[in-house]
Amino acid sequence: MSSLEDPVSRGVVRIGPGGSGYDRGSAGFWGSGFFVAPEWVVTCAHVVDKRVGAMEREPGGPVTVTTYDDDRLEGEIARVLTGHDLALVRVPGAGFADCLWLSDRSAATPAEVELYGWAQTSGAYGGEEFLSTTAMATGGRRRNPMWLQNGLVLHGCSGGPVIDARHGSVIGVIKGKGQGDATIGRAESVTALRTLGDQGADSLWTEVLAAHDRHHLRRFEGSGDCWPRLHTRLAAAYGQPHSFTSQSRTQLYGLFADVEPPSGPGQVLHLVNGASRRLLRSPQRMESNDPRTWREGSGLLYDPREGTEAGLAGRDLEQEAVVLYAAMVYATLRASRDTPGAGRLRDWVEKAANALETEVIREESLALLAGDPEPKDERYAERHPAPNPGPDRAGGPVHDDVLVVIEPEVYGTHPWRVQLLDSDGGTTTVRYDEEGVPRSGLEAAVRQGLSEALARADAGQYVAAVDFLLPRALFDEPVDEWRSRLPRADDPPSVHTLPIGRRRVVALRDQLRRRDGVTPEWNRGRRATDRGPLVAVPLCLDVPDAGHSAAAPEGEEAAYARLSVSTAGVTGATLPVYCASTATGRGSRVLTRAFHAGHVAVLFRRTGEDGHDDCAEFYREAARLVHDVPTGDALRERVRVLRNRGADPDQGDRETAWARHLVLIYDPPHRPALPDEPLRAPRS
């Protein structure tokens, strides 16, 4: 008998039809589940979908939850996760329940696991028997199934927990057995439950996980046995002691449960990367599975799996990493530092920091509590220099933005990828498609990856920018009107379903430009645009006065010579503007010359050269816009504001009608890693 079987059995339950008669014709036993928090049971969606006559998974539907001691409790389906075979059942009055410990790690496999659940071993009319078996868990990352090898998975165990045997934590939920082979099973990773956290502070997942951590802290503060004490014994038995102990983990997570939750994955990852920057020489990329809570961020800073790479901090510094991270969490609680929960978190960090052996981390953690974000020890700054924030963010906080790379058309399709873009030029690919899709399908294909990347990049008050690295032929694609989430007919309005260009800075980058590499002209243009002031000049000299039908248009070589020289007496940067598309034709040819001359930013309009006669007005208004902004970064935000003012063609601001379909190219060379590797063409 495993040392885990007794404590696990007290939290694993049987799921069956509700007692109201709604499912009178259903079988009395549907499957398994387990208490993850008082009054909250996790199970599989297909388990609670066995109600007779139920055409869909219906929140609020009644179920019966039966404990190991045969106590029958009435519950109701609270939530079913779209895209995952998981469900949450609310069990009012079950505050007494024994709850299992949920893993805080994002990458929990491969791992030796134990599987638990209930099954009818003597037929459909026999009683249920509590079963356990061992297996090896693999997979379960990047929304892929978790595979359970060499373990007996019987009908009825669906919804039961997958327990990491070495660390006594739930890492998955049993889904069922493989076809024709009961020794190969499938499970859902518990990280899938984090998708319940997409509603920010009102998230059901925030509520459930906070109740989970408070429950285990109360049990630990009592005198009886509990999961944190079992974790200590497991660590000793497997010879894997850690400086971030189970006691510290339980206390800290219980305190995290009582403070304001993060705004989203981006805020958590921002602090995790900040802590890793202080402990390492450069920020690290890790498999994050989009942490929605403070505890999940802590789990990224240590990795208690024996025989694998250590976490970001390494075994010796994991306590330092977590304490520094907790201090950063406290420092972000600007609006709620006076609450009792924040005060208790501060007291814990102060006590833990004073016990650290690493002096510089101790001093920085205490400085964060005092409201000073900078380390006091000069030796620390010498040994661990902060990464270069990049010329566009010098002096400000370091955040990620999002880059959408769309390659030129190959055999009718455009390969693409969505990446997180950090200030040092590093990229992390979130989603990609090497074979690509036709142009008409690009927005739909990119949408899920864009949504995931934005959730990671938005942090605190920072709204991530989106850059599109495009072939010239797609410069008239209305990417600023793309949506990262589609609105649903019955849902209230959401900021997440707005066109991305209304809420965010959106700019284009040019694929063709990168053939020449980073030139001295490009670097000079970047520095001038960063410093300002900016002065507008026509991309094509004759167009503002004569339109697109000038008798003697300026030649490309003459345009290159003109755009290479700043206007006499003007310091700063010139910025070309054009009243038509630069995707094809003369506009595209002269744009290439502007890039050769080193220009970083260009304004143009998504409209053909025919059908309009307002080029003089467009140039006049664009020149005023450029004159009124100090730098290229400020211009990006001003363009976003103009998009909003002119969003409604019937009711929009008439003064901004000239800016309808306005496009900004903003392409500084401070990220030479773009793109990292070209995508391969589809195989014939």
N, C-alpha and C positions, 0 to 999 in steps of 0.2 A: 504494500500500500504506500503510495506516495505521501510525502509530508504535506503536500498541497491538497490532498483529496478531502480531508475533513473541512478546512476553511472554505474550499471552493463549493463543496456540496451545500453548505448553508446559504449560498447566494444564487444557486442555479434553480430555476423554477420550470414548471410545466405550463404550457399555454393551451387553453381550450375555449369552447364557446361560452358566451356570457349567459348568465342565469335568467335573463329576461324573457327567454323563449324566442328571441330574434333568430337564433341559429338552431332551432330545436331539432332539425334534421341532420345536423352535422355530427361527425364523430366526436367523442368526448375528449380526445387528445389530439392536438394539432402539431405540437413540437415543443422545443425548449426555448429558454431565454435566461437572462441573469440580471440581478440587480446591479446597476452601475452607480446608483445613488439612492438615498431614501425616497421611496415612492416612484422610482423610475426604473423600468426594465427595458433592456435592449434585446431584440430578437430579429429574425429575418422577416422581410416583407411578405415572402411567400407563405410563411407560417400563419400570419394573421389574415391572409387573403383566402383562407379556406372556408370562410363563412358561406353557408348555403345561400344562393341567390345573389351574392355580392358580385356586382359587375366590375367593381374597381375597389382599390384600397380606400376605405372611407374613414377619415379622421373622425373620432368620436364613437366609432363602433365598439360595442361592449365585448369584453373577453373575460375569461376567468384565469387567474394566476394562482397556481397551487405550489406551495413551498415544499421543502424537503420533509417537514414535519406534518404534511397534509393539511395545512391551513389553506382554506380557499378564500381568495380575495378577489373582489370585483375591480376590474381595470377598464381603461378605455384607450383606444388607439390615438395617440397624440400627434404623431408625425410619421410619414413615410418618406424616405429619401429618394427623390427622383434620380434615376440612373444608378442606384445602388440597391441591393437586396437587403435593406435594413429598415427597421422600424423602431419607434420609441412608444412604449406603453406607459401611461400614467396610472399608478395604483394608489389612490387616495387612502390615507390612514396607515400606510406601510412604512411609517417613520422608524420602526424598530428593525427594519431589514438589515441583514448582513450583506454588505456590498463588496464586490471584488475590486481589486486595484487596477486602474486603467493605465496602460503604458503612456509615458510622456514622450516617447521617442518617435521620430519620423521614419527611420529605417531600421526595422526590428528583425529582419531576416537576413541570412539564414539563422535558424534557431531550433534547438531541441524544444519540443512543446508537448503539452498534455492536453487532451481533448476531453471535454465533459459534456454530458447531456442525458436526457431521458429517452428510453425506447421501449416499445412493446415487444419484448423478446419471445413471448408465447402467443403471438397472434393479435389481431385487431381487437379482440374482446378480453384480452388478458390485462393484467395490471402493468403499470409502467415501472421500469427498473432503472436506477441511476447507474450510469456506466462511465468508465474512464479508460483511456488508452494513450499511448505515446505515439509521436510522429516527428517527422522533420518538416519544418515549415520553410518554404522558399517563395520568392516572388512577393506579390502584394504591394509593389511600388508603382508609382505613376498610373494609378487607377487600374492596374492589372490584377487578375485574381491571385490570391494566395493559395499555393498548392500544399497539400498535406500528404506526405509520402510515408508509406509503411505504417499506417495507422488504420484501425478498423472504424469506419464511419457508418453507423446504422441509421435506418429511417427513424426519424423522431429526434435525432440529435441536432437537426438544423436549428439554428438560433443559439446553440450553446457556445461557451467561451473557448477560445484557443489561448492557452496559458503558456507563456515563456517559462520553462521549467527552472531555469537558473535564476531568474529574477522575480518570479512570482507576480507577473503582471499580464493583463489581458492584452493581446496584440491582434486578435482577430475574432470573427464570429463565424461559426461553422455554417456553410451553405448546403452541403450535401456531398455525396460520393461521386466519383467519376463513373462514366458509363461502363458498366460491366465489370468494374473492379472496385470492391469495397475498401481496398487498402490505399486507394488514391482519392483524396477528398479535396474539396474546394472551400475556401473561406473568403470573407471580406475583411480587409484590414480595418482596424478601428479608426485609422486616420480618415476614413471615408465619413465618419460621423462629424468631422470638422466642417463639412459643407453646410451643416445646420447653423454655422456661425456667420452666414453671409448677411445677416441683418444687423450687424454691429452691436450696440449696447443692448438692444432688445432681443438678442439672439437666444433661442431656446437652448442651444448648446452651451452658451455662457452660463445660463441658469443651472443646467444639469451638472456641468463639470464643477461649478462652484459648490454645489451641494455635495458632490463626490468628495472634494477635498476637505470641506468642513467636517464631513462624517468621519473621515480617517484621522483628522487631527483630534477630534473628540475621543475617538477610540484610543489613540495613542496617549492622550493625556490621562486616560483612566488606568486602572491597575490590571486589567485583563489582557489576554493575548490579542494581537491585532496584526494586520498585514505589515505595517512598518517594522514591528519586532521580528516577524517572520523573514522580512527582507534582510535584516541584520544577520540572522542565522544562515540564510542562504549564501550571503556574501562570504561568511567565514567558511562554510562547507565547501564552496567552490574555489576558495583561495583568491578572491577578487575584491579586497578592501578598496574603498575609494575615499578620497578626502571629502567629497560631497556625499555625506552619509545619508542613510535612510531617515534618520532623525531630522537632519537639516532639511531634507527634501519635504518631509511631511509638514514641518513647521512653516516653511516658506510657502508651499502651495496652499496651505490653509490661510495664510495671510494674503496671498494673491487673490483668493476668492472673495475677500472683503474690500477690495479697492476697485476703482473704476476700470472696466475692461479696456483693452486696446481698441483702436478704431478699425483695425483690420490686419491682415497678414503683413502688410508693408511696415506698419509701425513696430511690430514684433521683430521682423527681420532687420530693420534699421538698428534697433538696439543690440541685437545679437551680433551683427557685423561690427557695431561700435565696440563691443566688448572684445571681439576677436582681434580688432585692429590694435587694441592696447596690449594684447598678449602676444600677438604675432606681428610680423613686419608688413603684412599686407592682408587685406580682407580676403576671406575664404568663401568659396561657393560650396553649398552643401545641399543634399536632398532634403527639402524642407517640408513638402506636403502642406504648404500654406498654413502655418500655425495661426490659430485664431485667439489663443489665450496666452497669458504671461507664462503659465507653467510649460506650455509647449515650446516656447522660446528657450526656456531653461534646458529642456531636453536636447536642444541642438548644441549646447555647449559642453556636453559630456556624452560619452558613449560607453556604457558599461558592458559591452559584449566582449567576452574574452576571445582572443585569437583574431581580432579584427583591428583595423586602425583605431587609434584613440580618437576622442572627439576633438573639437577645434582647439581646446586648451591643452589636451594631453592629461594623462592621469594625475601628474604631480600638481597641476595648476587648475584642476576642475573646480575646486572650492573657490579659488580666487576669481575664476571666470564668472561663476554663478553669483557671488557676492557683488562683484562689480556690475553685473547685469541687473541685479535687484536694486542697486543704488541708482542705476539709470532709469529703471521703472519708476522709482519714487520721484526722481527729478522730473519725469514727464507728467506727474499728477498735479499740474499747476492749479487746476480749479478745485481739487478735492484734497489738498494736503492737510486741511484742518479736520478731516473726518477721523473718527476713531480707528478705522481700518488702516488708513495711511499712517497714522501715528504709530500703530503697532508694527507696521512694516518698517518704518524708520528705526524703531528701537531694535528690531531684529538685525537689520543691516549694520547698525552701529556696533552692536555686540559682536556680530560675526566678523566685521572688518577689523576690529581691535584684536581679534584672535588670529588674524592672518600672519603668516611668517614673512610674506613678501611685502616689504615696507612700502614700495612705490604704489602697489595696488591698494594697500590699506589707506594710504594718504589720499589717493584719488577717490576712493569710495567715500571717505569721510568728507572730502571736498564737495562731492556731489550732494551729499545730505545738507551741507551748509549753503548750497546754491551756487557754488563755484565750479563750472564745468571743466576747468583746465587743471591738469596735474601740477602739483607744487614742486615736485622733485625734478631738477634740471637733469640729473643723471638718467632719469626715466625717459625724458624726451630725447636724450642723445641715443639711448639704446633702442628705443622704440619710436622712431619718427612717424608722425601721422602721414598717411598717404597723401600725395599731391591731389588736391581737390579738383584740379583741372581749371583752365583759365576762365571758363564760363561760370565757375562757382567759387572762385577764390574768396576767402573770407566768410563764406556761408556754410551751413550744414551740408553734409554730403548725403545725397539721396540717389536712388535709382530712377531712371526714366525707362521708357519702352521704345524699342526699335522694331519696326515691321520691315523686313527685307523681302522684296518681290523681285525675282529675277526676270530677265528678258524672256519672251515667249519662245518655247521650244516645242515644235510639233503641235502647236495649238494650245499649249498649257503653260502656266507660269508657276515654277517652283517657288515656295515661300517658306519663311520661318518668322516666328515671333520671339524676340529676345529681351531680356533685361539688360540694361546698359548702365554700367556704373561710371563714376567720374574719372576712373583711371583708364578707361578704354576697354575694360573687360566686359565680356558679354556672357550671358547664360541663356541658352536656348530653352524656351518653355514648350513650344510646339513647332512642328515643321512638317512639310510634305515635299519630298524630293521629286515626285512625279508631277505635282502641281495640278492646277485646275484651270479651266478657261477663264478669261477675264470676267465674264458675267458671274462666275461663282466665287470670286476672290473674297468678297466681304463675308459671305456665309462661311467659307472655309476658314478664314482667319479669326472669326468672332470668338470662338471658345478660348483660343490661345491668348487673344487680346484681353479678354475678361480676366483670365487667370493672371496674366502679367501685370495688369493694372491693380489687381487686388494685392499683389506683392509689393508693388512700387509705391502706392499711396501710403503715406506715413504721417500720422499726427495731422498737422495743418498743411502738409505738402501734398499737392495734387500733381501727379506725375505728368510730364509732357510725353507726347507721342511723335516720333520721327518716322517718316516713311522713306526708305532708301529704294528708289524706283528707277526703272529704265525710262528713258525720255518719252517713249510712246504712251506711258501711263500718267504723264504729268497733268492731263486733263481729267483724270479719274477723281471724282469728288470724295476723297478719302476723309476729309473733315466732316462729312455727313454720315460716315459709317457709324454703326452702333455696336458697342461691345456686348450689350444685352438687348433683346427685343422686348418691347412692352407687351403685356398680356391684357386682353380685353377687360377682364374683371379685376385687375390689380390697380391700386391707387398709383398716381404718378410717382416715379422714382428718378432720382438724380442719375442712377446707373443706366437708365435707358435713354438718356439724352444723346443726340449726336455728339461724338467725341469732341468735335471742334467747338462746340458751345461751352463746354465745361473746361476743356484743356487746351494748352498750347499745342498746335499741330503744325508741323513744317515738313517740307520735302528735302530730301538729299538726292544727289545725282549719281547713278551707277556709272555713267560714262566718264565722269570726272576722275574716277579712281584709276583709270588706265595710266595717267601720267604720274601717279604717286603724289606725295606732298612736296610741292614746289616752294621756292622762296617767295614767289608772288602770293601764293595762297597763305603762307604764314604772315606776310605783311598785311594782307587783307584782313585776316582774322584779328590781328592786334589793333588795327585801325578801327574795325567795327566794334571791338570790345571797349575801346576808349571813347569813341564818338568825338565830336558830334557827327551826325549823318546828314548828307546832302543828296537829294534825289537828282538823277540824271536820266535822260531817255535811254532805253536800251537801243532803240533805233532812232537816230537823231531826227529824221524827217517826219516821223509818224505823228508827234503831237500837233504839228501844224497842218500837214498835208494828208493825214490819215494813211491808209495802206495802199494808196494809189498814186504815190509821188512819181512825177515824171522822171526824176533822177535820184533814186534812192541811194542812201549811203552804202558803200561797199563794205564787205566784211573786214578787209584789211584796215580800212579807214576807221571802222568801229573799234577794232582791236587797239589801234593807236590812240584813239580818243579815250577809251575806257581804261587804258593803262596809265594815264596821267591824271592826277587830281586837278580839279579846277583851281586856277591861279588864286592864291590868297586864302584858300580854304584849308584848315587843318582838320583831320579826322578822316572820314571815309565817304566815298561816293557810293550811292546805292541805285542800281539801274531799275527802272520801272517800265512796264509794257502793258498796253491796253488789250492784248489778245493772248492766245495760248502760245506757250513755248514748246509744246509737245512735238510739233512738226513745222515745216516751212521756214520762212525767214526768221521768225522768232527763235526757233530751235538753233538755227545756224549761228545767229549772233549771240545767243546765250552761251554757246560753246566758247566764243571769243571772250565774253565777259569772264568766264571761268579761267581762261588762259591768262587774263589780266590780273587774276587774283581775287575777284569779288566773292564774298562770302554769302551775301544776302541779295535777293532779287524779288521784286513784287511783280506779279502778272495776274491776268484774269483768265478764267476758264471759258473762253469764248473764241469763236473763229475770227478770222480777219474780215470777213464779210458780215453785213447785217447790222453794223453800228457806226455811228458818226460822232461819238463822244470822246475820242481819244484826247483832245485838248483838255476837256473837263477832267478826265481820269488822271492825266498827268498833273494838272493843277492841284487836285485834291490829294493825290498821292504825295506830291512834293510837300504839301502842308503837313500831312501825317508824318512823313519822315523827319521833317524839321522839328516837330514837336516832341520827338522821343530822343532821349540822350544816347542810347546804345542799341545794339542789335537785340539784346535780350529783352529790353523794354518794348521794342517793336513787335516782338512775338506776342506779348500780352495784349498790346493795343489792337493787333489784327483779330485776336479772339473776341475782344469787346465789340469790334465792328461787325463780326459775324452775328453776334447776338442782336445788335441793334437793327440789322437788316434781315433777320431770319424770316419774318413774315412779309412776303411780297405785297400783300394787300394793306396791312396795317403798319408796316415797318417805317423806320425813320427815313423821311425823304432825303435828309441831308447825307445819309449813308448809302443811298441807292447806287452810287457810283462804285461802291465796294462790294456789291453783290457778286459772288463767285470769285472773290479775291483769294489769291494763293500766295503763300510766302515760301520761298526757298531760303533755308537757313542752314548752311552747310560748312561749318568751321572744321579745320583739319586737326582738332585736338584729340580725336579718337582714331588714331591710325590703324587700329585693329579691325575697322569695319571695311568690308565684311571679313569674317575670320577665314572661311573657306567657301569657295563657290559650290553651290549645290550641283549635283550631277544631273545630267540630262536623262530623261527616261530611256530605258533600254528599248530598242526596237524589237 
